[in-house]
Amino acid sequence: MKQIIVAGTGYVGLATGVSFATIGFKVTCVDIDESKINLLQKGICPIYEPGLQEALLESIMQERIEFTTNINQAYRKADVIFIAVGTPELPDGTANLTYLKEVAKDIAINASKDLVVVIKSTVPVGTNEVVKQILKEFAHPQLKIDVVSNPEFLREGSALHDIFHGDRIVIGADHPQSASYVSELYKSFNLPIFVTSVRSAEMIKYASNAFLATKISFINEISSICEAVGADVEQVAHGMGLDRRIGSQFLNAGIGFGGSCFPKDTSALVKSSALEGLELKLLKSVIDINDYQQLKLYELAKLYFGSLKDKQIAILGASFKPNTNDIRHAPSIALIKEFLKAGAIITVYDPIALPEVNREFGDSVKYSNDLYEAISNQDAALIVTEWNEIVQAELSQFETRMKQPLIFDGRNCFNLEEVQNTNIQYYSIGRKPVNVNLQIAQKL
């Protein structure tokens, strides 16, 4: 049986390793982070992802997966190595390939037999060739090491579902033998496999994320028009989505996208294109719209109150989306920073991500893992993440617990007719305000 090594135990690497172990492969996951490996060796998943903890424990019990910091030993026994290390955004918006290059060099130095290196990390076009050059420079000249691009298309919060029920598996390879080798690994997943050139595979990842980000910024632009002319963006989006050429996914108006993929990948595509002498005006606008949209609730609150100094504000939801503890580029972070600058007193509620928020803000904000406690005695509640606990909340609790029942809903969680039957002043995105002072509504 082929020995699969996964370099990197972050979100993509761990999900990849566990998924291959689940279908019966022997997998070794390697990482230089000793604390993370210690947790994994004990069967403790260091990231929050539905179903991953259970799948991890099952694979450990079946002795199909192991974790180590001994990269030398792991790479020596490898038949195939999946590189899934981070490529974080640099200050100039380009992708940081430092970790990827370090792994490539370590593989080359320690490889003891022919193998295939599969890059799952999201990388700019041409990166596979850089890795191939590193391998050629440092590996034994008699070894044959090929590089294959295999971008991931996982959604945080549903990674395991996407792995086993995805739309396609993209494999970019220069040699048919390597493409067939990696395709065979994925045979048991029973998903369509699309084989293309390496550079096209690299571009497919960036283009896919950029397109989805564009849909989000587009519907957010439309939501502003809807507010101005009195249309309802949800009805507009539904009517648009009925057109099969458009589709309904990613047409949910709100306060913008966040996370580790859309912001980073869209920015990286713009920056890498600039290096080629190209200006991506559309994607620049997508980023600008998103930056504006993330602060929309802050701007509404500022217009409503005038001064935000000493106002008690509840931020409901901190992760960039439900079912994850990831706060990277989350709208909540930008909002909290602005409210703190304005002198507001912030209480943050999130069922999972409070430890991450605490690492970002420390004692400068208050924390609550109880939704109704978080809104008690608050001047305003801002809905930032559409967790089920928030969507299913009792509106009567907002009426009775808050200083004044005032909600700025950045995710359009509540039915307007239901809110109409309460005393809650309610502002959402691209829909008419409910139970509001007309004079204030016109100002907003």
C-alpha positions as CSV (number, residue, x, y, z in Angstrom):
1,M,0.0,0.0,0.0
2,K,1.2,3.5,-0.9
3,Q,2.6,5.5,2.1
4,I,0.9,8.9,2.1
5,I,2.6,11.8,3.9
6,V,0.9,15.0,4.5
7,A,3.1,18.0,5.3
8,G,1.1,20.5,7.4
9,T,-1.6,19.8,9.9
10,G,-3.7,22.9,9.5
11,Y,-7.2,23.0,8.2
12,V,-6.5,21.6,4.7
13,G,-3.7,19.2,5.7
14,L,-5.6,17.6,8.6
15,A,-8.8,17.2,6.6
16,T,-6.8,15.7,3.7
17,G,-4.9,13.3,5.9
18,V,-8.0,12.1,7.8
19,S,-10.0,11.7,4.6
20,F,-7.3,9.4,3.0
21,A,-7.1,7.5,6.3
22,T,-10.8,7.1,6.3
23,I,-10.9,5.3,3.0
24,G,-8.1,2.9,4.1
25,F,-4.7,4.5,3.3
26,K,-1.9,4.5,5.7
27,V,-1.2,8.2,6.4
28,T,1.5,10.1,8.3
29,C,0.9,13.8,9.0
30,V,4.0,15.9,9.8
31,D,4.3,19.3,11.3
32,I,7.1,21.3,13.0
33,D,4.6,22.6,15.6
34,E,5.2,20.2,18.5
35,S,2.2,21.4,20.6
36,K,-0.2,20.6,17.7
37,I,1.4,17.2,17.1
38,N,1.1,16.4,20.8
39,L,-2.6,17.1,20.7
40,L,-3.1,15.1,17.6
41,Q,-1.2,12.1,19.0
42,K,-3.7,12.2,21.9
43,G,-6.6,12.2,19.5
44,I,-7.4,15.9,20.1
45,C,-8.3,17.9,17.0
46,P,-6.7,21.4,17.3
47,I,-9.2,23.0,14.9
48,Y,-13.0,23.1,15.0
49,E,-14.5,21.4,12.0
50,P,-17.8,19.4,12.3
51,G,-17.1,15.6,12.1
52,L,-13.4,15.9,12.0
53,Q,-12.8,15.0,15.6
54,E,-14.8,11.8,15.3
55,A,-13.1,10.9,12.0
56,L,-9.7,11.5,13.5
57,L,-10.4,9.2,16.5
58,E,-11.7,6.5,14.3
59,S,-8.6,6.6,12.0
60,I,-6.3,6.5,15.1
61,M,-8.2,3.5,16.5
62,Q,-7.9,1.7,13.2
63,E,-4.1,2.6,13.1
64,R,-4.4,4.3,9.7
65,I,-3.1,7.6,10.7
66,E,-0.1,8.9,12.8
67,F,1.4,12.2,13.6
68,T,5.0,13.2,14.0
69,T,7.5,16.1,14.0
70,N,10.2,13.8,12.6
71,I,10.2,15.1,9.0
72,N,13.4,13.3,8.1
73,Q,12.0,9.9,8.9
74,A,8.6,10.7,7.4
75,Y,9.9,11.9,4.0
76,R,12.3,9.0,3.7
77,K,9.5,6.5,3.6
78,A,7.1,8.5,1.5
79,D,5.6,7.3,-1.8
80,V,3.6,10.5,-2.2
81,I,3.7,13.7,-0.2
82,F,0.9,16.2,-0.1
83,I,2.1,19.7,0.8
84,A,-0.6,21.5,2.7
85,V,1.3,24.3,4.5
86,G,0.0,27.8,4.8
87,T,0.7,30.5,2.3
88,P,-0.4,33.5,4.3
89,E,-0.8,37.0,2.9
90,L,2.2,39.3,3.0
91,P,1.7,43.0,3.7
92,D,1.8,43.7,0.0
93,G,-1.0,41.2,-0.7
94,T,1.1,38.5,-2.3
95,A,1.3,35.0,-1.0
96,N,4.1,34.1,1.4
97,L,5.7,30.9,0.0
98,T,8.4,30.6,2.7
99,Y,6.9,27.6,4.4
100,L,6.2,25.9,1.1
101,K,9.8,26.3,-0.1
102,E,11.2,25.0,3.3
103,V,9.1,21.9,3.0
104,A,10.2,21.4,-0.6
105,K,13.9,21.6,0.4
106,D,13.3,19.2,3.4
107,I,11.7,16.7,1.0
108,A,14.5,16.9,-1.4
109,I,17.2,16.4,1.2
110,N,15.5,13.4,2.8
111,A,13.8,11.6,-0.1
112,S,15.2,8.1,-0.5
113,K,13.1,6.9,-3.4
114,D,11.1,8.1,-6.4
115,L,8.0,9.9,-5.3
116,V,5.3,12.3,-6.3
117,V,4.9,15.7,-4.5
118,V,1.4,17.0,-4.6
119,I,0.8,20.6,-3.8
120,K,-2.6,21.3,-2.1
121,S,-1.5,24.7,-0.7
122,T,-3.1,27.6,-2.6
123,V,-0.2,29.1,-4.6
124,P,0.3,31.6,-7.4
125,V,0.6,30.4,-10.9
126,G,4.2,29.1,-11.5
127,T,4.8,28.0,-7.9
128,N,4.9,24.3,-8.9
129,E,7.8,25.1,-11.2
130,V,9.6,26.8,-8.3
131,V,9.1,23.7,-6.1
132,K,10.3,21.5,-8.9
133,Q,13.5,23.5,-9.2
134,I,14.1,23.3,-5.5
135,L,13.7,19.5,-5.6
136,K,16.0,19.2,-8.6
137,E,18.6,21.3,-6.8
138,F,18.7,19.5,-3.5
139,A,17.5,15.9,-4.2
140,H,19.8,13.0,-5.2
141,P,20.2,13.3,-9.0
142,Q,19.2,9.7,-9.6
143,L,15.8,10.2,-7.9
144,K,12.7,10.9,-10.0
145,I,10.5,13.4,-8.1
146,D,7.5,14.8,-10.0
147,V,5.3,17.7,-8.8
148,V,1.5,17.7,-9.3
149,S,-1.0,20.5,-8.5
150,N,-4.1,19.4,-6.7
151,P,-5.9,22.5,-5.3
152,E,-8.5,22.1,-2.6
153,F,-12.0,23.5,-2.8
154,L,-13.1,22.9,0.8
155,R,-15.5,25.1,2.7
156,E,-14.8,25.6,6.3
157,G,-17.6,24.2,8.3
158,S,-18.3,21.4,5.8
159,A,-14.8,20.2,4.8
160,L,-15.4,16.4,5.2
161,H,-18.6,16.7,3.3
162,D,-16.9,18.5,0.5
163,I,-14.1,16.0,0.3
164,F,-16.4,13.1,-0.2
165,H,-19.2,14.9,-2.0
166,G,-17.4,17.6,-4.0
167,D,-18.0,18.7,-7.5
168,R,-14.6,17.7,-8.9
169,I,-11.0,16.9,-8.2
170,V,-8.6,19.0,-10.2
171,I,-5.2,17.5,-11.0
172,G,-2.6,19.5,-12.8
173,A,0.4,17.5,-14.1
174,D,3.1,17.7,-16.8
175,H,3.4,14.0,-17.1
176,P,0.5,11.5,-17.8
177,Q,2.0,9.0,-15.4
178,S,1.9,11.4,-12.5
179,A,-1.7,12.4,-13.3
180,S,-2.7,8.8,-13.4
181,Y,-0.9,8.1,-10.1
182,V,-2.7,10.8,-8.2
183,S,-6.0,10.0,-9.9
184,E,-5.7,6.4,-8.7
185,L,-5.3,7.7,-5.1
186,Y,-8.6,9.5,-5.4
187,K,-10.5,6.6,-7.1
188,S,-12.3,5.6,-4.0
189,F,-13.8,9.1,-3.5
190,N,-15.9,8.5,-6.6
191,L,-15.8,12.1,-7.8
192,P,-15.2,13.5,-11.3
193,I,-11.5,14.1,-11.9
194,F,-10.4,16.9,-14.2
195,V,-6.8,16.6,-15.4
196,T,-5.2,19.7,-16.8
197,S,-1.9,21.5,-17.0
198,V,-0.1,22.5,-13.8
199,R,-0.5,26.2,-14.5
200,S,-4.2,25.8,-15.3
201,A,-4.8,23.9,-12.1
202,E,-3.1,26.7,-10.1
203,M,-5.3,29.3,-11.8
204,I,-8.5,27.3,-11.4
205,K,-8.2,27.6,-7.6
206,Y,-7.7,31.4,-7.7
207,A,-10.3,32.0,-10.4
208,S,-12.9,30.0,-8.5
209,N,-12.5,31.8,-5.3
210,A,-12.3,35.2,-7.0
211,F,-15.5,34.5,-8.9
212,L,-17.4,33.5,-5.7
213,A,-16.0,36.6,-4.0
214,T,-17.3,38.6,-6.9
215,K,-20.8,37.2,-6.6
216,I,-20.8,38.2,-2.9
217,S,-19.6,41.8,-3.6
218,F,-22.1,42.1,-6.5
219,I,-25.1,41.2,-4.4
220,N,-23.9,43.6,-1.7
221,E,-23.8,46.4,-4.2
222,I,-27.3,45.4,-5.3
223,S,-28.4,45.5,-1.6
224,S,-27.4,49.2,-1.4
225,I,-29.5,50.0,-4.5
226,C,-32.4,48.0,-2.9
227,E,-32.2,50.1,0.2
228,A,-32.2,53.3,-1.8
229,V,-35.2,52.4,-4.0
230,G,-37.2,50.3,-1.6
231,A,-36.7,46.9,-3.1
232,D,-36.0,43.7,-1.1
233,V,-32.6,42.2,-1.8
234,E,-33.7,38.7,-0.7
235,Q,-36.5,38.7,-3.2
236,V,-34.2,40.1,-5.9
237,A,-31.5,37.5,-5.2
238,H,-34.1,34.7,-5.2
239,G,-35.5,35.9,-8.6
240,M,-31.9,36.1,-9.9
241,G,-31.0,32.6,-8.6
242,L,-33.9,31.0,-10.4
243,D,-31.9,31.6,-13.6
244,R,-29.7,28.5,-14.0
245,R,-27.1,30.7,-15.7
246,I,-26.7,32.6,-12.4
247,G,-27.6,30.1,-9.6
248,S,-28.6,31.0,-6.1
249,Q,-25.4,30.2,-4.2
250,F,-23.3,33.1,-2.9
251,L,-26.1,35.6,-3.5
252,N,-26.8,36.3,0.2
253,A,-26.4,40.0,1.0
254,G,-24.6,40.8,4.2
255,I,-21.5,42.4,5.6
256,G,-19.0,40.7,3.3
257,F,-16.8,37.8,3.1
258,G,-13.9,36.8,5.3
259,G,-11.9,33.7,6.2
260,S,-8.6,32.4,5.0
261,C,-9.4,32.0,1.3
262,F,-11.5,34.7,-0.4
263,P,-9.7,37.8,0.9
264,K,-6.2,36.3,0.6
265,D,-6.7,34.6,-2.8
266,T,-8.5,37.6,-4.4
267,S,-5.8,39.9,-3.2
268,A,-3.0,37.5,-4.3
269,L,-4.6,37.2,-7.8
270,V,-4.7,41.0,-8.1
271,K,-1.1,41.4,-7.0
272,S,0.3,38.6,-9.1
273,S,-1.5,39.9,-12.1
274,A,0.1,43.3,-11.5
275,L,3.5,41.7,-11.6
276,E,2.5,40.5,-15.1
277,G,1.6,44.1,-16.1
278,L,-2.1,43.5,-15.8
279,E,-4.7,45.5,-13.8
280,L,-7.7,43.5,-12.6
281,K,-10.1,46.4,-12.2
282,L,-13.1,44.2,-11.4
283,L,-11.4,42.3,-8.6
284,K,-10.0,45.5,-7.2
285,S,-13.6,46.7,-6.9
286,V,-14.6,43.4,-5.4
287,I,-12.1,44.0,-2.6
288,D,-13.1,47.6,-2.1
289,I,-16.7,46.8,-1.9
290,N,-16.0,44.1,0.7
291,D,-13.9,46.4,2.8
292,Y,-16.7,48.9,2.8
293,Q,-19.4,46.3,3.5
294,Q,-17.6,44.9,6.5
295,L,-17.9,48.2,8.3
296,K,-21.5,48.9,7.3
297,L,-23.0,48.0,10.7
298,Y,-20.5,50.3,12.4
299,E,-21.5,53.2,10.0
300,L,-25.2,52.5,10.7
301,A,-24.7,52.5,14.5
302,K,-22.6,55.7,14.3
303,L,-25.4,57.4,12.3
304,Y,-28.0,56.2,14.7
305,F,-26.3,57.2,17.9
306,G,-24.2,60.1,16.8
307,S,-21.5,59.4,19.4
308,L,-20.6,55.9,20.3
309,K,-18.6,56.7,23.4
310,D,-19.6,54.5,26.3
311,K,-22.4,52.8,24.3
312,Q,-22.8,49.2,25.2
313,I,-22.6,47.2,22.0
314,A,-23.1,43.4,21.6
315,I,-21.3,41.7,18.7
316,L,-23.1,38.5,18.0
317,G,-20.9,36.1,16.2
318,A,-17.1,36.4,15.7
319,S,-16.1,33.7,13.3
320,F,-16.2,34.6,9.6
321,K,-19.0,32.0,9.1
322,P,-20.9,29.5,11.2
323,N,-19.4,26.1,12.1
324,T,-15.8,27.3,12.3
325,N,-13.7,29.1,14.9
326,D,-11.7,30.9,12.1
327,I,-11.7,34.7,12.6
328,R,-9.1,35.4,9.9
329,H,-10.4,38.5,8.0
330,A,-13.7,38.1,9.8
331,P,-16.0,41.2,9.6
332,S,-16.2,41.0,13.4
333,I,-12.6,42.0,13.8
334,A,-12.9,45.1,11.7
335,L,-16.1,46.1,13.5
336,I,-14.7,45.6,17.0
337,K,-11.6,47.7,16.1
338,E,-13.7,50.6,14.9
339,F,-16.1,50.5,17.9
340,L,-13.2,50.4,20.3
341,K,-11.7,53.4,18.5
342,A,-15.0,55.2,19.0
343,G,-15.1,54.5,22.7
344,A,-17.8,51.9,22.7
345,I,-17.9,49.1,25.3
346,I,-18.0,45.8,23.5
347,T,-19.4,42.4,24.5
348,V,-18.6,39.5,22.1
349,Y,-20.7,36.4,21.8
350,D,-19.7,33.3,19.8
351,P,-20.3,29.6,20.6
352,I,-16.9,28.5,19.4
353,A,-14.5,31.3,18.5
354,L,-14.1,33.3,21.8
355,P,-10.6,32.0,22.5
356,E,-9.4,33.3,19.1
357,V,-11.1,36.7,19.7
358,N,-9.4,36.8,23.2
359,R,-6.0,36.3,21.6
360,E,-6.8,39.3,19.3
361,F,-8.3,41.7,21.8
362,G,-7.5,40.5,25.3
363,D,-9.2,42.5,28.1
364,S,-10.2,45.3,25.8
365,V,-13.6,43.6,25.2
366,K,-16.0,41.5,27.3
367,Y,-16.8,37.9,26.4
368,S,-19.9,35.8,26.7
369,N,-20.7,32.3,25.6
370,D,-24.4,32.8,26.4
371,L,-26.3,34.7,23.7
372,Y,-29.0,36.1,26.1
373,E,-26.4,37.2,28.6
374,A,-24.5,39.0,25.9
375,I,-27.5,41.2,24.9
376,S,-28.5,42.0,28.4
377,N,-28.4,45.8,29.1
378,Q,-26.9,46.6,25.7
379,D,-27.7,49.7,23.7
380,A,-27.5,47.8,20.4
381,A,-26.9,44.2,19.2
382,L,-25.1,43.6,15.9
383,I,-25.5,40.3,14.2
384,V,-22.3,39.4,12.5
385,T,-22.3,35.6,12.1
386,E,-25.4,33.6,11.3
387,W,-24.9,30.8,13.9
388,N,-28.0,28.7,14.5
389,E,-28.1,29.8,18.0
390,I,-28.6,33.4,16.7
391,V,-30.9,32.6,13.9
392,Q,-33.2,30.6,16.2
393,A,-33.0,33.1,19.1
394,E,-36.3,34.3,20.7
395,L,-37.0,37.8,19.6
396,S,-38.8,38.4,22.9
397,Q,-35.4,38.0,24.7
398,F,-34.1,41.1,22.8
399,E,-37.2,43.0,23.8
400,T,-36.9,42.3,27.5
401,R,-33.1,42.1,28.1
402,M,-31.8,45.1,26.1
403,K,-31.8,48.7,27.3
404,Q,-33.6,49.4,24.1
405,P,-34.4,46.6,21.6
406,L,-32.2,47.7,18.7
407,I,-30.7,45.2,16.2
408,F,-28.4,45.8,13.3
409,D,-28.5,42.5,11.4
410,G,-25.6,42.0,9.1
411,R,-26.8,38.5,8.0
412,N,-30.6,39.1,7.5
413,C,-31.3,36.4,10.1
414,F,-34.9,37.3,11.0
415,N,-38.1,37.4,9.1
416,L,-39.4,40.9,8.7
417,E,-43.0,40.0,9.4
418,E,-42.0,38.4,12.7
419,V,-40.0,41.4,13.7
420,Q,-42.9,43.6,12.8
421,N,-44.9,42.0,15.6
422,T,-42.3,43.1,18.2
423,N,-41.0,46.4,19.6
424,I,-37.5,45.8,18.2
425,Q,-36.0,48.5,16.0
426,Y,-34.5,46.4,13.2
427,Y,-32.1,47.3,10.5
428,S,-30.8,44.6,8.0
429,I,-29.0,44.6,4.7
430,G,-30.9,45.5,1.5
431,R,-34.3,45.3,3.2
432,K,-36.7,47.9,4.7
433,P,-36.1,48.8,8.3
434,V,-38.8,47.7,10.7
435,N,-40.3,49.5,13.7
436,V,-38.0,52.4,13.2
437,N,-38.4,56.2,13.7
438,L,-38.9,57.5,10.2
439,Q,-36.6,60.4,10.7
440,I,-33.8,58.1,11.9
441,A,-34.5,55.7,9.1
442,Q,-34.1,58.5,6.5
443,K,-30.8,59.5,8.1
444,L,-29.5,55.9,7.8
